[in-house]
Amino acid sequence: MTRRTSSLASLAVHAGRGDLVGLGVHTMPIDLSTTYPLPSIEAGRDAYDRFAAGERPDPGTTSVYRRAWNPTVARFEDAMAALESFVPDADADAPPAEGVAFASGMAAISAVLLSRAAAGRPHVVAVRPLYGGTDALLASGLLGTEVSFVEVEDVGSAITDRTGLVLLETPSNPTLDLRDVAGVVARAGDVPVMVDNTFATPALQRPLTLGASFSVHSATKYIGGHGDAMGGVVVTTPEHARELRPVRTVTGGVMDPWTAYLLHRGLATLPVRLAAQQATAATVATWLAGHSAVARVRYPGLPGSDPEGLLGRQMSGPGAMVALELVGGFASAERTCAALRLITHAVSLGGVDTLVEHPAALTHRAVSADAQPGEGLLRLSIGLESADDLVDDLDHALRGA
Ligand SMILES: *Cc1c(COP(=O)(O)O)cnc(C)c1O
């Protein structure tokens, strides 16, 4: 049981830790067993049957084998489910939610695609832009997926009787577009909607409370928050979770317990990290918008960037990812990255230090030419450095741009 909390910040500190006092420990034990003693053949057989049906093991029974179940990973999953289904209003019902963790964000997304294909619905309606790996996976058809890339307005008309999933990101990677989740859910009708919530995190946005069926994360990013743990997690309805767990068990893309521990620990500071990073991002974005080397800043919090009024309604703040289009295009982006002295030139995001990368050349390299980000676009993940230091570094670098 999780302690009763009325704020997400409190929940982030306590979620998934309900059994610790009973165990007589203060932090999550890391269970490294790959196999578990069986009380009897019959008990083991019953556990296998439960896992094959996608069920969690009964409390107090054997976990059997790590690829099927691990208690350290399960605590992290429970914490993510609690955060993603949190509703601030004490009278409102939280949507039923369960977490299913994976070895990476791509393993999590792959498992959802496989589970929908296994249900006889391999067609995916996807709204671009998407993370380059997701876009390329869908376009390749590798997992038996058929994809239609459409604008939000065309989601409804793209759905056929083979459609098993509608997929979108908000804010999107790398252009930070906001999409109306409830609006997409309405257009999708009976088809489940998956939101990649990596950029917003449950600290700012909880897609299940807006009607989505899946909220998926690269936990490698903000959830862990320190650039030292790779993982993915899907938070979904209990019904879809029962479909996902057997896919995970047979394909083997499981999260390891050390990682689950680090990600669970990271959750405790997620709301304060993101609040600080977001405040700095707003300062940096506003400063960049006034710079002569910058043609356009993409940040949901800037005037004109949220035409549908989703900030405050769908997402509690604009987040800490910023993208900028340079007047001087690729050459200018190359010079800027080379001249930075504090900000690290590296892919990935969501950690405590500020990173910059060129999506068209790197994270979105595998996206088809017609959907590539611009050659002058740089993406910044704002960390916990002071805004003054970041502005100084960017000012210096952009001077030579
Ligand atoms: C990084 C990322 C992914 C992929 O996650 P991995 O943990 O690297 O596998 C998926 N979606 C988004 C939005 C990402 O930024």
The ligand as an ORCA input file, in Angstrom:
! r2SCAN-3c Opt
* xyz 0 1
  C      15.193      8.258    -26.190
  C      13.780      8.156    -26.588
  C      13.197      6.915    -26.890
  C      14.001      5.623    -26.899
  O      14.375      5.256    -25.602
  P      15.690      4.368    -25.265
  O      15.661      4.283    -23.773
  O      16.875      5.104    -25.821
  O      15.489      3.053    -25.934
  C      11.852      6.887    -27.197
  N      11.108      8.016    -27.232
  C      11.629      9.224    -26.969
  C      10.763     10.439    -27.029
  C      12.988      9.344    -26.647
  O      13.506     10.549    -26.406
*
